[in-house]
């Protein structure tokens, strides 16, 4: 097996024959012991005993070496969550005094609280930008309509939306590709141990925030010319930012962050350029009138902020802090990014407890009680910052923002008891919501595959696609209200002057209706998405929205949500799903009005919960988020029932939307449970020969040649003669540590041990720390002479002397669970019998991927 590559166990040429380890080979366990499939239990229901042996196809593991991050295809690697307990690490901890240890512990909390503060400020800035940009667009459109300048109003509306959308797409395509999408799968994969450059980069953070803000607003049909031109300009600006400056910032970023927290790394995920584009592109995209939200991008934004702080700044941009050097490792950075993802949910939904539960349920792959307390503190700070700033804005200091308070959708249902018919109606709503949620995931998967072909053609195509979707959205936002008949205002509201509404928001939009009448469709389309949801959730308004209008709005929003997600702008799925579910729930409530006493606004809220359960398959976190959004604990039993039923129904058809996106993007995400068919295999079945290993004192030329020929990141170190009577496993050495050691030139002319003293004389422990989002040391950076290439280097000081090992006959399913739970990057496989080489091979993340195993054993793993 080619050792230690996170792209799999691909076979490579053997090392140069300058050391005893160069000729080490291994014999595949499947070649030594043939196990017949008929002797194994059936792995599928209805499958009879198989008659052919487990024939194995030897070859290079090429699965999952590339993945889609944001809107770009890029190489991926794994993260090092395991502590490398070598002499350098031990010397570092021995040298730390009590003050330094106290400093390290305090910094953990300081950084977590600082993440909450910054993410809260960014969330506040997002809200101000969206509310004011979208509000200005809608107010100007309204003024044009009041002057009967319908064509000019429409041109302004659609061009403004298109410009915002294009700006967000350009940010993602060119500056922060990792910021594209919601970002939840990326964060979840990162917490599972999958790393990808720029998933959580500052540039991804920037694009995520800005692109999501610019896509939320949609406008007035009467002012169509202004409306469509404004939207087109905003969309084009957002698309241009993503296309040319931050391709990793496109989309929500949740799939990338989910993958990153699972242990997957890819270029630009954490880059400062991605952070920048995420912020600006998100603002442009949400304000451009798209049916999307800034909630998903805020998760990526929070993760990017945490990564930027945890990596000690950026050398490329001149921002570094030596006092943060203790956090230059994947383990501490993973914990901080988890706090950032939770703070992002808090800033988006103003739900601190929901943010913690979201990180626990959906984002992270590893959790412990200490991290729970720190994450809760982070979300508490973010919530307090938001509350303080919102209170400040209530006095009118923030333009059009600040009217809603900390509770986004204050729903007072006054429901204390339910009849059997009420519960039956709620269950029916949950079942249909689960079915429609599963259908949404299925259709979105197909649409995103089509979009991936378009995005591969280059940045101009990304911008064109974004602008086209913006024009379609603007036409729907303007055309559907135009085709909707006016409705008489309720007499009491008409008398008080609250109907119709002239301003940028309200339940009763005038939209070219005569005095005393309003346009119900305009009340939903020509509002910000938050105001549209607030209108749908409002209680005591059974006659406000008719059945045909709700059906048309649901069909439009459901369709636009499908075609919008995937364009090259920072975008989230929460708002489209909530809008679709709320409109459908209110529609069903109208149809069942004579059979149940529940309010149609309550049906809208429960419909949103059913769609969230059917698409995202989250229960606890969504339940708490909805309670914090609506401020009504009396709804808890009904929301719980809806989420449980809708998730159960949807799970019968496919996986959650973020799990599907992680798989579609090609991110090697490790699930919590191994595939059932892995129980039929053992660890030795998936390793491949020949094995590349180093002697404990190795020739410099051999090490350099191996590093040039392979892309592997971990190599076993074997103690052999004259240092040991028989070859034995000494440890595991990482590529990055080898490069640092070679650059220091701690060489000897003879093959002898030098010990750790020589290393510590030239290098400090932090020289081996992992770099941030920038490019690390490569073999091409080494400047070695011919004389130095003929010398030897002692690997004892940098070898991890206690690597995790499994016996070759261990069940592959057990090995997979162990690999994930420990957050490993490499797992050594040792022989079960003496008299053989001390290492059979190495298991990496990609050796557990079903695609790779299916290639080796096509008769075991079935689709």
C-alpha positions, 0 to 999 in steps of 0.5 A, a space after each residue: 500500500 502507498 502509505 498515508 495518502 488521504 487520497 487513498 491507498 494507491 500503489 506507487 513505486 517502491 523506495 530507492 534500494 538504499 535502506 533495508 526498508 526499500 524492498 518491504 512488500 506486503 502480501 494481501 490478506 485476500 490472497 492468503 486466505 480466500 473467503 467464500 461469499 456463500 459462507 457469509 450472512 446475506 448483506 441485503 434482504 432477499 439476497 441468497 448465498 453467493 457462490 463466487 469468492 471475494 475477488 479483489 481488484 487491485 489498483 490505485 485508490 483514486 476515489 474522492 481526491 477531487 471535490 466541488 468546493 463552492 462552485 469550483 472543483 479542487 483537490 482535497 486532503 484530510 485534517 490531522 486531528 490526532 496529537 502527534 506524540 513525538 519528541 518535539 511535542 513532548 519537549 514542547 509540553 515539558 517546557 511549558 510552565 503553569 503560566 503558559 498552560 493557564 495562558 492556553 486555557 484562557 485563550 480558548 475562552 477568549 477566542 470563543 467569546 471573540 468569535 461570538 462578538 465578531 459574528 454578532 457584529 457581522 450578522 447585525 451588519 448583514 441585517 442592516 445592509 439587506 433591510 436598507 438596500 432592499 427597502 430602498 429598492 422597494 420604496 423607490 419602486 412603490 413611488 414609481 408605481 404611485 406615479 403610474 410609471 409602471 414600466 420604469 418601476 419594473 425596469 428599476 426593480 429587475 435591473 437592481 436585482 440582477 446587479 446584486 445577483 451578479 455581484 454575489 456570483 462574481 464574488 463566489 466565482 473569482 474570489 471565494 468559491 468555497 462560499 457558494 451554497 449553504 455551507 452546512 455540509 462543508 462545516 459538517 465534513 470539516 468537523 468529521 476530519 475532511 479538510 479543503 482549502 478555503 472552506 472556512 477562509 476569511 474570503 469565504 466568510 466575506 462572500 458568504 455574508 455579502 452574497 446572502 444579503 443581496 439576494 433576499 429582496 424582491 419587488 413590486 411588479 408595477 415598478 417592473 422596469 426599475 425593479 428588474 434592472 435593480 435586481 439584475 445589477 445586484 445579482 450581476 455584481 454578486 455573481 461577478 465577485 464569486 466568479 472572479 474573486 472568491 469561487 469558494 464563497 459561492 453557495 451557502 457553504 454549509 456542505 463545505 463547513 460540514 465536511 471540514 468539521 468532518 476532517 476534509 480540507 480543500 483549497 480556499 475554504 478558509 482563505 481570507 479572499 473567501 471570507 471577503 467575498 462571503 461577506 460582500 457577495 452575501 449582501 448583494 445576493 440576498 438584496 437582489 430579490 432571490 428566493 434564498 436567505 442569509 442564514 446558511 451563509 452565516 454558518 460559513 461566515 462564523 466558521 470562517 471568522 473562527 478559522 481566521 482567529 484560530 490560525 493566528 491571522 494570515 501571513 499573506 495579508 500581514 495579519 499574524 499574532 504570535 500569542 495564538 501560536 498554540 492554536 496552530 493545529 487542526 484539533 483546536 481549530 476544529 473546536 473553535 470552528 464549531 463555536 463559529 458555526 453555532 454563532 452563525 446560526 445565532 446571528 442568522 436566527 437570533 437563536 442562541 440555544 438553537 445555534 448550539 444544538 445545530 452544531 451538535 446535531 448537524 455540523 460537527 462530527 465530534 462532541 464533548 461536554 467541554 465544547 458544549 459549554 464553550 459553544 454556549 458561551 459563544 452563542 450567548 455573546 453573539 445574542 447579546 451583541 445582536 440584542 444590544 444593537 437591535 435595541 439601539 436601532 429601534 430609535 431609527 438610527 439604522 435606517 429601515 432596520 431594527 423594527 422587529 426586535 430580537 424575536 423575528 416572528 413573534 407568534 402568540 397562538 393562545 393554543 392550549 388544547 387540541 382535538 383529535 381532528 386537530 391532531 389528525 390535520 397536523 399529522 396530515 400536514 407533516 406527512 405531506 410536508 415530508 413527501 414534498 421535502 423529499 421531492 425537493 431534495 430529489 429535484 435539487 440533486 438533479 438541478 445541481 448536477 446540471 448547474 455543475 456542468 455550467 459552472 465548469 465552463 468558467 466564470 462568465 457562464 456562472 454570471 450569465 446563469 445567475 443573471 438569468 435566474 435573477 430575471 426569472 425571479 424578478 418577472 415572477 415577483 412582478 408578474 404574479 402580483 400583476 395577475 392577481 385580483 385585488 381584495 377588499 380591505 377589512 372594514 376596521 383596517 380600512 377605517 383606521 388607515 392600515 389597509 392598504 399599505 404604501 410602505 416597503 412592508 406590511 400585510 396589505 400592499 396597495 400595488 395598483 389597487 383602487 382605494 380600500 383594496 389590497 393585493 395579497 400576492 404583492 404582500 408576499 412577493 414585494 416584501 423582504 423574505 423575512 416580512 413575507 414569512 411574518 405575514 404568513 405566520 400572522 394569526 387571525 388573518 384567515 381571509 387575508 390570503 385566498 386558496 388560489 393565491 396561496 397555491 400560486 405562491 407556493 408553486 412559484 417559491 418552491 420552484 424558484 427555491 430549486 433553481 436559485 440554490 446552486 447559482 454562484 452567489 452565497 445562498 441559503 436554503 432555510 428561507 426558501 424551505 420556510 417560505 414554501 412550507 409556510 405557504 403550503 401549511 396556510 393553504 392546507 389550513 384554509 382547505 381544512 378550516 371547517 374541520 379544525 379549529 387551528 388558526 391558519 397562521 399556526 398551520 403556516 408555522 407547522 408547515 414550515 416545520 414539516 418542510 424543514 424536517 422533510 428537507 434537512 432532517 434536523 429535529 431538535 435544533 430546528 424545533 428549538 430554533 422555531 421556538 426561539 423565532 416565534 417566542 411561543 412555548 405552547 407550540 412545542 408539542 405540535 412542532 415536535 410531532 410535525 418534525 418527527 413525522 415529516 423526518 420519518 416519512 422523508 427518510 423513507 425516500 432519500 437522505 437530508 439535503 446537506 448529506 446529499 450535497 456532501 456526496 454530490 460534491 465528492 467530499 469524502 465524508 465519514 458517516 457515524 455508522 459503517 456500511 453494513 457490507 463492511 462487516 464482510 471485510 477485514 482491514 487487510 482487505 482494503 490495503 494495497 501493496 507495495 508499502 512505502 516506509 522509511 527507516 528510522 535513520 534514512 538517506 536524505 536522497 531517499 526521503 526527498 525522492 519519495 516525497 517528490 514521487 508521491 503525494 502521501 502525507 504519512 509514512 511508517 517508520 521502521 526500526 531495523 538493523 543495526 538499531 533493532 535485532 528485528 524490524 519493528 514499527 517505530 512510529 509514523 512521520 508526517 510529510 509536513 514534519 519531514 519537510 521542516 526537518 529537511 529544510 533545517 538540514 539536521 544531517 549526518 554523514 554516517 547512519 547513526 542516531 542524533 537524537 532530539 537535541 540536534 533538532 531542538 538546537 535548530 528548530 523550535 516546536 512551533 516550526 512544526 505547527 500547521 500553517 493557516 490558509 496559505 500555502 505550506 512548505 513543499 519539496 520544491 522549496 528545499 535547497 539541497 546539494 548533492 553532498 547533502 542528498 547522500 547524507 542521513 537524517 534521524 527520524 526518531 525525534 519527529 516520528 509519532 511513537 504511538 500511532 493507532 494500529 489495528 490487526 489486519 483481521 479486524 472487521 473493516 466496519 469496526 475499523 471505520 467506526 474507530 477511525 471516525 471516532 478518534 478523528 484519525 488521518 492514518 491508521 496502521 495495519 499490522 500483521 496478525 502473525 509473527 515473522 512478517 514485515 511489521 506493517 501491512 499497510 495504512 488505512 486512510 479516509 478514502 479506504 473507507 469510501 464505498 466507491 473505493 471498496 466497491 471497485 475492489 469487491 464488486 460482488 460485496 458492495 451493491 448499489 
